[in-house]
Amino acid sequence: MRKWVANQRKIWLALILAFGSGALAQAQVSYTAAQASQGQQIYQAQCAMCHGTQLQGQSGPPLKGDQFLSKWQKNSLEDFYYIMSTTMPLTAPGSLSQDQYLAILAHVLSANGFKPGDKPLARANLKDLKFSAAAQAAQGPATVVSAPLPVKITGPTQAELNNSEFSLDSWLMNNKGYMSQRFATAMNINRSNAKNLKRVCTLDLGDLGGFQATPVVYKGVMFITKENRTIALDATNCKKFWEHTYTPSGPVALATNRGVAIYNGMLFRGTGDAHIIALDANTGQLLWDKKIEDSTDGYFTSSAPIVWNDLVFMGEAGADWGIKAKMHAFNVKDGSEAWSFDVIPTGNQEGANTWENADSTTTGGGSMWTTYSLDRESGLLYISVGNPAPDFAANYRPGANLFTDSVIVLDAKTGKLNHYYQQIPNDDKDYDTSVAPLLFRLNGKLYASVPTKAGFLFTYDESAKQQVYKVPTVTIKNADQPPTAEGTPICPNYTGGSQWSGPSFSPVTRLLYVNSIDWCGVVKLGEVRYVRGQLFFGGSMQLDPIENSKGYTTAFDALTGRMLWRHTTDGGVRKASPVTSTAGGLVLVGDTDGTFYVLDANNGSVLFQENIDKAPIGAGIATYVVGGKQYIAVPAGNTSRGATGVNAVPSRIAIFTLP
């Protein structure tokens, strides 16, 4: 393997020396300046909203530079054209003409340093042309320390993690505690005084892209993540302590990161090139780096891990790129693997017979997108698994396709399957089960609830191992109708329902609070063509006009699924962030226009709202007590691909408290 890598580097270097900094061999390709100019105009109208006006990347990935070239250097321009023309623009895939797509490709070539020629770029020549690797830019220091932490962090211990659901002074996991209830016991801020909240500080992170990580707070120190950045700051005044920047060693299919796990003075997080890394919580220095899979095939690790009894749990993501995913447990000391579980079973594994075309399992998909839940009493790990691939061509993979679109329950010590619930067999609309299952106990019974992108809230009785109810959270239309080549209108589309937006459960009100997006579209069947490391849809999804979409925060009776109240945003303003509820009778949510809401947990009325600089809110809100004072931390500025059509405002943390 090392010899092969060395040879590849020699080849890439030869290309660079022969052709300069341009991405392609000059003698092999030609496009005209007029074609590129036309492409620039089309790009600004159709693509810039997601990929940035300078192709730098925004909610979509960059289309120029080292990351882009590294991702595409093994593929032909025909592969690039095929992916672009069948999946873009995101709201209306395939809607441009061949000449328009070729013009956009010419603009991309121009932006990557390739000079125009006398002949226009032609479709017939694309299959023989490839991107070559560009020289890597010099990297700065991995960790920059701005100020020392005010206290040495040696925890949290396992005992502290066990108490995470009830702790006042911390927010120790993406979803607060092992049961993913996102309920804070702090009561300093409550119904009577929430109207007096003031923003005390804002830390502008200065970049665009996904920002979906709920802050983790311990000993007055907050830890947040962006794509490659991990940052420690003061949880009361936004003062930065240190920042670590990870440099991917391979291509990045999707750079979104959903947060850290913290344990015994260590932080753990995933990366865009499918690694899991451990950092020193005091300094940000790298402790170990474990490669899980080859990101060239579209693998990445976006979910927030959790830690239990010296094991850190992390699953693979990348179903839409045709991966074959696994769930893992690693030893916290060195990253060595303790166990793994195939979420796409084969051979004699349970569920393998649900893939009637066994060959389709090699690109069968399955993703662990967000985070995980754990019942400490039973030692069982609850995992949501996303869609099968190709996303829309269900006939390519006949059968129920276990364990996609399912909640699987594993023995946390061994990784052995205990039981599972499948929400959608043979999914043909990219309706992932992506949110971590929420666990709660009422009347002496354990329940598991999970909202899905299909627009339903499912709740299961863990004693009887059966479904209690399935209730809609958004408009449902043609859920059981298959896609056609002409197009099938559906509600919701694949950016609707509940994506990464985890619910909250209040033991005070005994209600579940769920954020969801009501947005329709048209799903179409298309060619099933696998291109390594690129989107593997087998069709496309055309989204209805953004202004027709709505966002909901809905309260459901946890035992019956009966809807009690709903708060709505409309006109294209959606609710993509996880929900937080508190013992003070509050529900904390944000919307894609940047408005932070404090709602009354009993009736949904607005107690307080403030717009955070028009920065779209897509991450969970954390609340905690430091020095006897309760704070609320709101991450804003999520411009990820799943937040289509939002304002291009850089990410930031805003912290609120009472005066």
HELIX and SHEET records of a PDB file:
HELIX    1   1 ARG A    2  PHE A   19  1                                  18    
HELIX    2   2 GLN A   26  GLN A   28  5                                   3    
HELIX    3   3 ALA A   33  GLN A   46  1                                  14    
HELIX    4   4 ALA A   48  HIS A   51  1                                   4    
HELIX    5   5 ASP A   66  TRP A   72  1                                   7    
HELIX    6   6 LEU A   77  THR A   87  1                                  11    
HELIX    7   7 GLN A   98  ALA A  111  1                                  14    
HELIX    8   8 ARG A  123  ASP A  128  5                                   6    
HELIX    9   9 GLN A  158  ASN A  162  1                                   5    
HELIX   10  10 ALA A  194  ASN A  196  5                                   3    
HELIX   11  11 SER A  295  ASP A  297  5                                   3    
HELIX   12  12 ALA A  319  TRP A  321  5                                   3    
HELIX   13  13 ALA A  352  THR A  354  5                                   3    
HELIX   14  14 ALA A  358  THR A  363  5                                   6    
HELIX   15  15 ALA A  394  TYR A  396  5                                   3    
HELIX   16  16 ILE A  546  ASN A  548  5                                   3    
SHEET    1   A 5 THR A 143  VAL A 145  0                                        
SHEET    2   A 5 LYS A 240  THR A 245 -1                                        
SHEET    3   A 5 ARG A 229  ASP A 234 -1                                        
SHEET    4   A 5 VAL A 221  THR A 225 -1                                        
SHEET    5   A 5 VAL A 216  TYR A 218 -1                                        
SHEET    1   B 5 PHE A 183  ALA A 184  0                                        
SHEET    2   B 5 THR A 580  THR A 582  1                                        
SHEET    3   B 5 LEU A 586  GLY A 590 -1                                        
SHEET    4   B 5 THR A 595  ASP A 600 -1                                        
SHEET    5   B 5 VAL A 606  ASN A 611 -1                                        
SHEET    1   C 4 LYS A 198  ASP A 204  0                                        
SHEET    2   C 4 ARG A 652  THR A 657 -1                                        
SHEET    3   C 4 LYS A 629  ALA A 636 -1                                        
SHEET    4   C 4 ALA A 622  VAL A 626 -1                                        
SHEET    1   D 4 ALA A 261  TYR A 263  0                                        
SHEET    2   D 4 MET A 266  GLY A 270 -1                                        
SHEET    3   D 4 HIS A 275  ASP A 280 -1                                        
SHEET    4   D 4 LEU A 286  LYS A 291 -1                                        
SHEET    1   E 4 ILE A 306  TRP A 308  0                                        
SHEET    2   E 4 LEU A 311  GLY A 315 -1                                        
SHEET    3   E 4 LYS A 326  ASN A 331 -1                                        
SHEET    4   E 4 GLU A 337  ASP A 342 -1                                        
SHEET    1   F 4 SER A 373  ASP A 375  0                                        
SHEET    2   F 4 LEU A 380  VAL A 385 -1                                        
SHEET    3   F 4 SER A 406  ASP A 411 -1                                        
SHEET    4   F 4 LEU A 417  GLN A 422 -1                                        
SHEET    1   G 4 LEU A 438  LEU A 442  0                                        
SHEET    2   G 4 LYS A 445  PRO A 451 -1                                        
SHEET    3   G 4 PHE A 456  ASP A 461 -1                                        
SHEET    4   G 4 GLN A 466  PRO A 472 -1                                        
SHEET    1   H 3 THR A 488  ILE A 490  0                                        
SHEET    2   H 3 GLY A 521  LEU A 525 -1                                        
SHEET    3   H 3 GLY A 539  LEU A 543 -1                                        
SHEET    1   I 4 SER A 504  SER A 506  0                                        
SHEET    2   I 4 LEU A 511  ASP A 518 -1                                        
SHEET    3   I 4 LYS A 550  ASP A 557 -1                                        
SHEET    4   I 4 MET A 563  THR A 569 -1                                        
END                                                                             
